[in-house]
Amino acid sequence: MKSTLELARESGFAKLSIEAVAARAGVGKHTIYRRWPSRGMLFLDAVLSADTQGLVHADTGDVVADLRAVMTRACDLLGRPPWGPLYQDLIGEAQHDPKVAAAHHERFVKPQTADTLARLRAAKDQGQLAPDFDLDVAMELLSGPLYYRLLVTQEPLTHDYIDRVLHAVFNGMSPRST
């Protein structure tokens, strides 16, 4: 993993090769191919080896604060080098390699989504969210702006932006008095 990440940081995913990784790691390329069927899958494992422990939601009783804590950690991880550009490259590769896309979804997106939905469900049960609000849509409303900035506009991911997203989303999700 270390050799893959070093090479990807130095020259980007486009120039990453199994041969270069093998040479940097001091092993034969067949050693790498035994474990990873493609450079995309090798790159996926390398990028997902990043410490994402801080991306698990706590339940402090304040859903906005709990979501903000995770979203700002994600912002700090993905909003700057080296992880931001590496993750952008990974998503780019996933557009061309269905196996990378499926593995990324299974190993990163799905667990992150499940964790966020569990936190939103708890907040709904605690009366912090409107009882009829669609939690799947909430998840997409929370994550979509971050991916949009990271992958489409490449505008900075900042804590202020996270606060603005949370404010916009939660004004619409707050329980309504009747």
C-alpha positions in Angstrom: 0.0 0.0 0.0 2.7 2.4 1.0 4.5 2.1 -2.4 1.2 2.6 -4.3 0.3 5.7 -2.3 3.8 7.2 -2.7 3.8 6.7 -6.4 0.3 8.0 -6.8 1.1 11.1 -4.8 4.3 11.7 -6.9 2.8 11.3 -10.4 -1.0 10.7 -10.0 -3.1 7.7 -10.8 -2.8 8.2 -14.6 0.9 7.3 -14.5 0.6 4.6 -11.8 1.6 1.2 -13.0 1.8 -2.3 -11.4 5.4 -2.5 -12.6 6.4 0.8 -10.9 4.7 -0.3 -7.7 6.4 -3.7 -7.8 9.8 -2.0 -8.3 9.2 0.5 -5.5 8.1 -2.3 -3.2 11.0 -4.6 -4.2 8.7 -7.4 -5.3 7.9 -9.0 -8.7 4.8 -7.8 -10.5 3.3 -11.3 -10.3 3.3 -10.9 -6.5 1.0 -7.9 -6.9 -1.2 -9.4 -9.5 -1.8 -12.4 -7.2 -3.6 -10.1 -4.8 -4.9 -7.3 -7.0 -6.3 -8.1 -10.5 -5.8 -4.6 -11.7 -4.1 -1.3 -10.9 -7.5 0.2 -10.2 -8.2 -2.4 -7.5 -4.7 -1.9 -6.1 -5.2 1.8 -6.0 -8.6 1.4 -4.3 -7.1 -0.7 -1.5 -4.3 1.9 -1.1 -6.7 4.8 -0.9 -9.1 3.0 1.4 -6.3 2.2 3.7 -6.6 5.8 5.0 -7.7 6.0 8.6 -11.5 6.6 8.4 -12.2 5.8 12.1 -13.2 9.5 12.7 -16.0 9.1 10.1 -18.2 7.2 12.5 -21.1 9.2 14.1 -21.5 9.6 17.8 -24.9 10.1 19.4 -24.5 13.1 21.7 -28.2 13.9 21.5 -27.6 16.7 19.0 -27.8 15.4 15.5 -26.5 18.5 13.8 -23.4 18.6 16.0 -22.8 14.8 15.4 -23.2 15.2 11.7 -21.0 18.3 11.7 -18.2 16.4 13.5 -18.1 13.7 10.9 -18.6 16.0 7.9 -15.8 18.3 9.1 -13.5 15.3 9.5 -14.3 14.2 6.0 -13.7 17.8 4.8 -10.3 17.8 6.5 -9.4 14.4 5.0 -10.7 15.0 1.4 -10.4 18.8 1.2 -6.7 18.9 0.6 -3.7 16.8 -0.5 -2.8 14.1 -0.4 -6.2 12.4 0.1 -8.4 14.8 -1.8 -6.6 14.3 -5.2 -6.2 10.6 -4.5 -9.9 10.2 -3.8 -10.8 12.2 -6.9 -8.6 9.8 -8.9 -10.3 6.8 -7.3 -13.8 8.1 -8.2 -12.5 8.8 -11.8 -11.3 5.3 -12.1 -14.6 3.9 -10.8 -16.3 5.6 -13.7 -14.4 3.3 -16.1 -14.0 0.1 -14.0 -17.2 -1.5 -12.8 -15.2 -3.7 -10.3 -13.6 -0.6 -8.7 -17.0 1.1 -8.6 -18.6 -1.9 -6.9 -15.8 -2.4 -4.4 -15.8 1.3 -3.6 -19.5 1.3 -3.0 -19.4 -1.9 -0.9 -16.4 -1.0 1.2 -16.7 2.8 1.6 -20.0 4.3 0.5 -22.3 1.6 1.9 -20.8 1.6 5.4 -20.7 5.4 5.5 -24.3 5.6 4.4 -25.5 3.0 6.9 -23.7 4.8 9.7 -25.3 8.2 8.7 -28.7 6.6 8.3 -28.5 5.0 11.7 -27.7 8.4 13.3 -30.5 10.1 11.4 -32.9 7.3 12.4 -32.0 7.8 16.1 -32.5 11.5 15.7 -35.9 10.9 14.2 -36.8 8.6 17.0 -35.7 11.3 19.5 -37.9 13.9 17.8 -35.0 15.9 16.4 -36.3 15.4 12.8 -39.7 15.6 11.3 -41.4 12.2 11.6 -42.2 12.0 7.9 -38.8 13.1 6.5 -37.3 10.7 4.1 -34.0 9.6 5.6 -32.6 8.4 2.3 -33.1 11.8 0.8 -31.6 13.4 3.9 -28.5 11.3 3.4 -28.2 12.4 -0.2 -28.8 16.0 0.7 -26.0 15.8 3.2 -23.4 14.0 1.1 -24.3 15.4 -2.4 -22.9 18.9 -1.8 -19.6 17.6 -0.6 -19.1 15.3 -3.6 -20.3 18.0 -5.9 -17.6 20.4 -4.6 -14.9 17.7 -4.5 -15.6 16.2 -7.9 -17.4 18.7 -10.1 -16.6 22.3 -9.2 -13.5 21.5 -7.1 -14.3 24.5 -4.9 -12.7 24.2 -1.4 -14.3 22.0 1.2 -14.3 24.1 4.3 -15.9 24.0 7.7 -17.9 27.1 6.9 -19.3 25.3 3.8 -20.3 22.3 6.0 -22.0 24.7 8.4 -23.9 26.2 5.5 -25.0 22.8 4.2 -26.2 21.7 7.6 -28.1 24.9 8.1 -29.8 24.6 4.8 -30.7 21.0 5.3 -31.8 21.2 8.9 -34.0 24.2 8.4 -36.0 22.0 6.1 -35.9 18.9 8.3 -36.9 20.5 11.6 -40.1 19.3 13.1 -43.0 21.7 12.4 -45.3 22.9 15.1 -48.9 22.5 14.3 
